Structure formats: structure tokens, C-alpha cells
Amino acid sequence: MPTHVRIARAAGAWKDRFRAIAGEDWSRCSLPTVWWGLASWVVADSRRTEQGAAVTGDADQQAALAKNIDWDSVARYYDAYVRTDVDLSFFLQQARAAGGPILEVMCGTGRLTVPLAEAGFSVTALDSSAELLARLRSKLADRHPQVRVIEADARTFDLGQQFPFVFVGFHSFAELLGRSARSRAMATIGKHVASGGRFVLTLHNPPIRVAAAHADWRSMGRFALEPGVSLEVTSRWNVDREVARIAGVQRYRELDERGHCMKELYLPIVFDLITPAEVRDLAEEAGFEIADVFGDYAGASFDGSRSPFAIFNLLRR
């Protein structure tokens, strides 16, 4: 059973229990403690699922590893608060050096896809979230016919084509829980990189990301959503050091002009902390060699104790 389905069922159970105590008006702006408990459940459940899949090979359990965050549920909010362009110049530079066509895996709503297309590149954009891809298609409309949008699993897609440049941006690869899921994804991606081509993989640097995790609610900002409505986003995180995994909750609150909450939504998020050593092993298994490891999007050399990111430039043998 996919993880997002289990999350929904567990959330329903929590709601029923809370309604019995708080009445029917609970849903407008409440439940941080309940959902924080749910996030802890997601960590434990994802660990059980990963272990079960490794033992049984069950298809539903395996599928759950690929889509453990329900981005469909917050697709309406995504572009309002994910506005960074810190990596855009880096990817434009990488694309110009490698040439097109380009394959972007785990592309989301096309934060990088669209500017790459505007720069003249032919891009194939792939993601497993139908709603995020719907947002991307609405941005493209008829303006960028050189962009092909595909809904597919990062571990199992088969496009029948190779590319000189493939990348996974915004550290999304960490959403594939467990080494076996990442090994499958790396092998699948490797089949789509032309000989001599490059694959750029972006990740958090584990010790720096762990240090930034906070157990209390903190603001991610307040953003314009639509006329008269703003979006307030907050988050909190829990580190499971035993399995090198971070789980948390992002809270989305729609506010009217007076700051009153009209709607509230909680999104459990789980991702793994992937070490450079694991990436080296995965790259070797998939037929890559490491050309560079950058510590930020300005191209600084990676420093395991200080760099915010680990950005791998892998060359296909």
C-alpha cells in the first residue's frame, strides 16, 4: 500500500479521535501536536516498509518507496513558496557545457525546466506527481514545444533515448528511501545518459542538514497566493540518526487580509541523508565516474564539514 495512502488513513483515525474531544470546528487552524505525532509514525512506518520490501519484494511495498511525499496535495501552494533560483545559473552553465537535449528527473513544477527551455534547450521533464506536472504543463502551454513532460517513477522509467546531460535538482533524490531504491534509480538514470555524457546529482550535506533540523515550529515565510489571500508556511523536523533519515511536517495556512486562518493543511515529509561514500558506490555500480564534487552552486570544492550541499558531476563511462 503506498505510503501516502497509509498517511491518509492514519490521519483519518487521528481526526476521528480529535473530533470526539474538540468538536466539529477542530479543522480550521489546529492539530500541530497530532500531526507531529503522525510525522514520527511516518518515520517508523517508512522503516518498516523498507525492511518489508527488502525481505518480501512485494510490488506495493516497493512502489511505496518511490512516492513517500504526497506533493499532489500541496501542488496548488508549491510555486507560491518554492521560489529560489540559487541553482539556476549553475544548471544553465552545466547545460551549456554538456549540450542538449536534457533530461530532468524529479522536475516538480518546472522551476528549472522552464528557464532551461527559455534558454533554447530541448528538455524532457519527468516526475511522479501528476499535480505538480499539471502545473508545469500550464506554464508551458504552447510556448515551449521542445519540452516533453512525462509522469513516471524515477527508478523504473524507460524513454528509449539517451541524453548528454541528465540531472536531479533540489536534492530530490533523497526522497527515494533506502539504498535499494536509490540503486535502482541510479541504474535507470545511467541507462539514459549517453557515453561521455554527464549526470549532475544534488544532495544535502548530511552533517549540515542535521544541524539545521529543528523540533520547534519555525517560519519558512509568508507568500502571496491569490488576491486577498496569503500563504504562511512553517515546518518542524525530527532526525532519526539510526537510519540517517529526517522526517518532519510542513504546515500550510491560507490567511485572509486580516490574518485570519481560512484553511490549514499538514504535509508529512521524509527523506534520507545520503553520504558521499554511498554516492561513490552507486555511481560505480551504474557505470559512472566522479568528475567533480561541489559544495555549493558557485562551484566551490566540497568540504564535508562545512559545505551546505554535495553536488556530484558524474561522467558516463
C-alpha positions as CSV (number, residue, x, y, z in Angstrom):
1,M,0.0,0.0,0.0
2,P,1.6,3.4,-1.0
3,T,2.8,5.5,1.9
4,H,0.6,8.4,1.1
5,V,-2.4,6.2,1.4
6,R,-1.3,4.9,4.8
7,I,-0.7,8.6,5.8
8,A,-4.3,9.5,4.8
9,R,-5.8,6.5,6.7
10,A,-3.8,7.3,9.8
11,A,-4.7,11.0,9.5
12,G,-8.4,9.9,9.3
13,A,-8.0,8.0,12.5
14,W,-6.4,10.9,14.3
15,K,-9.2,13.2,13.1
16,D,-11.9,11.0,14.4
17,R,-10.3,10.8,17.8
18,F,-9.8,14.5,17.9
19,R,-13.3,15.4,16.8
20,A,-14.7,13.3,19.7
21,I,-12.8,15.6,22.1
22,A,-12.8,19.0,20.3
23,G,-16.0,19.0,18.3
24,E,-16.5,19.7,14.6
25,D,-14.7,23.1,14.5
26,W,-11.3,21.5,15.0
27,S,-10.2,21.5,11.4
28,R,-9.7,25.3,10.7
29,C,-6.4,26.0,12.5
30,S,-5.3,23.3,14.9
31,L,-3.6,19.9,15.4
32,P,0.1,20.6,15.4
33,T,0.7,18.0,18.1
34,V,-1.4,15.4,16.4
35,W,0.4,15.9,13.1
36,W,3.8,16.0,14.7
37,G,2.9,12.6,16.1
38,L,1.9,11.5,12.6
39,A,5.4,12.5,11.3
40,S,7.0,10.3,13.9
41,W,4.7,7.5,12.7
42,V,5.8,8.1,9.1
43,V,9.5,7.6,10.0
44,A,8.7,4.3,11.8
45,D,6.4,3.2,9.0
46,S,8.8,4.0,6.2
47,R,11.5,2.0,8.1
48,R,9.1,-1.0,8.4
49,T,8.1,-0.7,4.7
50,E,11.7,-0.6,3.6
51,Q,12.6,-3.6,5.6
52,G,9.5,-5.5,4.5
53,A,10.2,-4.7,0.8
54,A,13.7,-6.0,1.1
55,V,12.5,-9.2,2.6
56,T,9.4,-9.9,0.5
57,G,9.9,-8.0,-2.7
58,D,6.2,-7.1,-2.7
59,A,5.4,-4.7,-5.6
60,D,3.2,-2.4,-3.5
61,Q,5.8,-2.1,-0.8
62,Q,8.5,-1.4,-3.4
63,A,6.2,1.3,-5.0
64,A,5.8,3.0,-1.7
65,L,9.5,3.8,-1.6
66,A,9.3,5.9,-4.7
67,K,6.5,8.3,-3.7
68,N,6.6,8.8,0.0
69,I,5.7,12.5,0.0
70,D,2.2,13.5,-1.2
71,W,3.2,16.5,-3.3
72,D,-0.1,16.3,-5.2
73,S,-1.9,17.5,-2.1
74,V,0.1,20.8,-2.0
75,A,0.6,21.4,-5.7
76,R,-1.6,24.5,-5.5
77,Y,0.9,26.0,-3.0
78,Y,4.2,24.8,-4.4
79,D,5.1,27.7,-6.7
80,A,4.0,30.3,-4.2
81,Y,6.7,29.3,-1.7
82,V,9.4,27.5,-3.7
83,R,10.9,30.5,-5.4
84,T,14.6,30.1,-5.1
85,D,16.8,30.5,-8.1
86,V,20.1,29.9,-6.2
87,D,20.9,26.9,-8.5
88,L,19.7,28.3,-11.9
89,S,22.9,29.8,-13.1
90,F,24.7,26.6,-12.2
91,F,22.4,24.4,-14.2
92,L,22.5,26.8,-17.2
93,Q,26.2,26.6,-17.1
94,Q,26.2,22.8,-16.9
95,A,23.7,22.6,-19.7
96,R,25.8,24.8,-22.0
97,A,28.9,22.8,-21.3
98,A,27.2,19.4,-21.9
99,G,24.8,20.4,-24.6
100,G,21.3,19.2,-25.2
101,P,18.9,17.5,-25.2
102,I,18.4,17.5,-21.5
103,L,16.6,15.0,-19.2
104,E,15.5,16.4,-15.8
105,V,14.4,13.7,-13.4
106,M,12.1,14.7,-10.4
107,C,11.3,18.0,-12.1
108,G,8.4,19.1,-9.9
109,T,6.5,22.1,-11.4
110,G,9.4,23.0,-13.6
111,R,11.3,25.6,-11.6
112,L,14.4,24.7,-13.7
113,T,12.6,23.2,-16.7
114,V,11.1,26.4,-17.9
115,P,14.2,28.7,-17.8
116,L,16.2,25.9,-19.5
117,A,13.6,25.8,-22.2
118,E,13.6,29.6,-22.4
119,A,17.4,29.4,-22.9
120,G,16.7,27.3,-26.0
121,F,17.3,23.7,-24.7
122,S,15.2,20.8,-25.6
123,V,14.1,19.3,-22.3
124,T,12.4,16.1,-21.2
125,A,10.9,16.7,-17.7
126,L,10.0,13.7,-15.6
127,D,8.2,13.4,-12.2
128,S,5.9,11.0,-10.4
129,S,3.4,13.7,-9.2
130,A,0.6,14.2,-11.6
131,E,-0.5,17.5,-10.0
132,L,3.0,19.1,-10.0
133,L,3.3,18.1,-13.7
134,A,-0.1,19.7,-14.4
135,R,1.3,23.0,-13.0
136,L,4.3,22.6,-15.3
137,R,2.1,21.9,-18.4
138,S,0.1,25.1,-17.6
139,K,3.3,27.1,-17.5
140,L,4.5,25.7,-20.8
141,A,1.1,25.9,-22.7
142,D,2.2,26.3,-26.4
143,R,5.2,28.4,-25.7
144,H,7.8,25.7,-25.4
145,P,7.0,22.8,-27.7
146,Q,10.6,21.5,-27.2
147,V,9.6,20.4,-23.7
148,R,8.3,16.9,-23.2
149,V,6.5,16.2,-19.9
150,I,6.4,12.6,-18.6
151,E,4.8,11.2,-15.4
152,A,7.0,8.3,-14.3
153,D,8.8,6.7,-11.4
154,A,12.5,7.7,-11.2
155,R,13.5,4.1,-10.6
156,T,11.8,2.4,-13.5
157,F,11.2,4.8,-16.4
158,D,12.3,3.8,-19.9
159,L,12.3,6.6,-22.5
160,G,14.2,4.7,-25.2
161,Q,16.6,7.6,-25.5
162,Q,20.0,8.7,-24.2
163,F,20.9,12.3,-23.3
164,P,24.2,14.1,-23.0
165,F,23.0,15.9,-19.8
166,V,20.8,14.5,-17.1
167,F,20.2,16.0,-13.7
168,V,18.2,15.7,-10.5
169,G,17.8,19.1,-8.9
170,F,16.8,20.5,-5.5
171,H,18.1,17.5,-3.6
172,S,15.1,15.4,-4.6
173,F,17.0,12.2,-4.9
174,A,16.9,11.9,-1.1
175,E,13.1,11.3,-1.3
176,L,13.9,7.8,-2.5
177,L,14.1,6.0,0.8
178,G,16.6,3.2,1.2
179,R,19.7,2.3,-0.7
180,S,18.0,-0.3,-2.9
181,A,15.5,2.3,-4.2
182,R,18.4,4.7,-5.0
183,S,20.4,1.9,-6.6
184,R,17.5,1.2,-9.0
185,A,17.1,4.9,-9.8
186,M,20.8,5.4,-10.4
187,A,20.9,2.3,-12.7
188,T,17.8,3.6,-14.6
189,I,19.2,7.0,-15.0
190,G,22.6,5.6,-16.1
191,K,20.8,3.8,-19.0
192,H,19.6,7.2,-20.2
193,V,23.0,9.0,-20.1
194,A,24.9,8.9,-23.4
195,S,28.5,7.6,-23.3
196,G,30.7,10.5,-22.2
197,G,27.6,12.4,-21.0
198,R,27.1,13.8,-17.5
199,F,24.7,13.3,-14.7
200,V,24.5,16.0,-12.0
201,L,23.1,14.8,-8.7
202,T,22.4,17.4,-6.0
203,L,22.2,16.4,-2.3
204,H,22.2,17.9,1.2
205,N,25.5,17.6,3.0
206,P,24.3,15.3,5.9
207,P,26.0,16.9,8.9
208,I,25.0,20.4,7.9
209,R,21.4,19.4,7.2
210,V,21.2,17.6,10.5
211,A,22.4,20.7,12.3
212,A,19.7,22.8,10.6
213,A,16.9,20.5,11.7
214,H,14.7,22.0,14.4
215,A,12.0,20.3,16.5
216,D,10.0,23.5,17.1
217,W,7.7,25.2,14.6
218,R,9.7,27.8,12.5
219,S,8.5,30.0,9.7
220,M,9.5,29.4,6.1
221,G,7.8,32.6,5.1
222,R,4.6,34.2,4.1
223,F,3.8,34.4,0.4
224,A,1.1,35.9,-1.9
225,L,-1.2,33.1,-3.0
226,E,-4.1,34.9,-4.8
227,P,-5.8,38.3,-4.4
228,G,-6.6,38.8,-0.8
229,V,-5.1,35.5,0.3
230,S,-1.6,34.8,1.6
231,L,0.1,31.5,2.4
232,E,2.0,31.0,5.6
233,V,4.4,28.1,5.7
234,T,6.0,26.7,8.8
235,S,7.9,23.5,9.5
236,R,9.5,21.2,12.1
237,W,11.8,18.2,11.8
238,N,12.9,15.1,13.6
239,V,16.2,13.3,12.9
240,D,16.5,9.5,13.1
241,R,20.2,9.0,13.3
242,E,19.9,5.2,13.4
243,V,18.8,5.1,9.7
244,A,20.1,8.5,8.7
245,R,16.6,9.9,7.9
246,I,14.8,13.1,8.6
247,A,11.1,13.4,9.0
248,G,9.0,16.4,9.5
249,V,5.9,18.3,8.8
250,Q,5.3,21.4,6.7
251,R,2.2,23.4,7.7
252,Y,0.4,25.5,5.2
253,R,-2.1,28.1,6.3
254,E,-4.2,30.2,4.0
255,L,-4.8,33.7,5.6
256,D,-7.2,36.4,4.6
257,E,-6.3,40.1,4.5
258,R,-6.8,40.4,8.3
259,G,-4.5,37.4,9.0
260,H,-7.3,35.0,9.9
261,C,-6.8,31.4,9.0
262,M,-9.2,30.1,6.4
263,K,-7.7,26.7,5.7
264,E,-4.8,24.7,7.2
265,L,-3.0,21.7,5.7
266,Y,-0.2,19.5,7.1
267,L,2.2,17.6,4.8
268,P,4.4,14.9,6.3
269,I,7.9,14.8,4.7
270,V,10.5,12.1,4.9
271,F,13.9,12.0,3.2
272,D,17.2,10.2,3.7
273,L,20.7,11.6,4.5
274,I,22.9,10.3,1.7
275,T,26.6,10.2,2.3
276,P,29.3,10.9,-0.4
277,A,30.5,7.3,0.2
278,E,27.1,5.9,-0.8
279,V,27.1,8.1,-3.9
280,R,30.5,6.9,-4.9
281,D,29.4,3.2,-4.6
282,L,26.1,3.9,-6.5
283,A,28.0,5.7,-9.3
284,E,30.5,2.9,-9.7
285,E,27.7,0.3,-9.9
286,A,25.9,2.3,-12.5
287,G,28.9,2.9,-14.7
288,F,29.7,6.5,-13.7
289,E,33.0,8.1,-12.6
290,I,33.1,11.2,-10.4
291,A,34.4,14.2,-12.3
292,D,33.8,16.8,-9.6
293,V,32.1,17.3,-6.2
294,F,31.0,20.8,-5.5
295,G,29.9,22.1,-2.1
296,D,27.6,24.9,-3.4
297,Y,26.1,26.3,-6.6
298,A,29.0,28.7,-7.0
299,G,31.3,25.8,-7.8
300,A,33.3,25.7,-4.5
301,S,35.0,22.4,-3.7
302,F,33.1,20.1,-1.4
303,D,34.1,20.3,2.3
304,G,32.4,17.6,4.3
305,S,32.4,19.7,7.5
306,R,31.3,23.0,6.0
307,S,29.6,22.7,2.6
308,P,25.8,23.1,2.6
309,F,25.4,20.8,-0.4
310,A,27.1,17.9,-2.1
311,I,26.7,18.3,-5.9
312,F,28.1,15.4,-7.9
313,N,29.2,15.8,-11.5
314,L,29.2,12.2,-12.8
315,L,30.5,11.2,-16.2
316,R,29.2,8.1,-18.0
317,R,31.9,5.7,-19.0
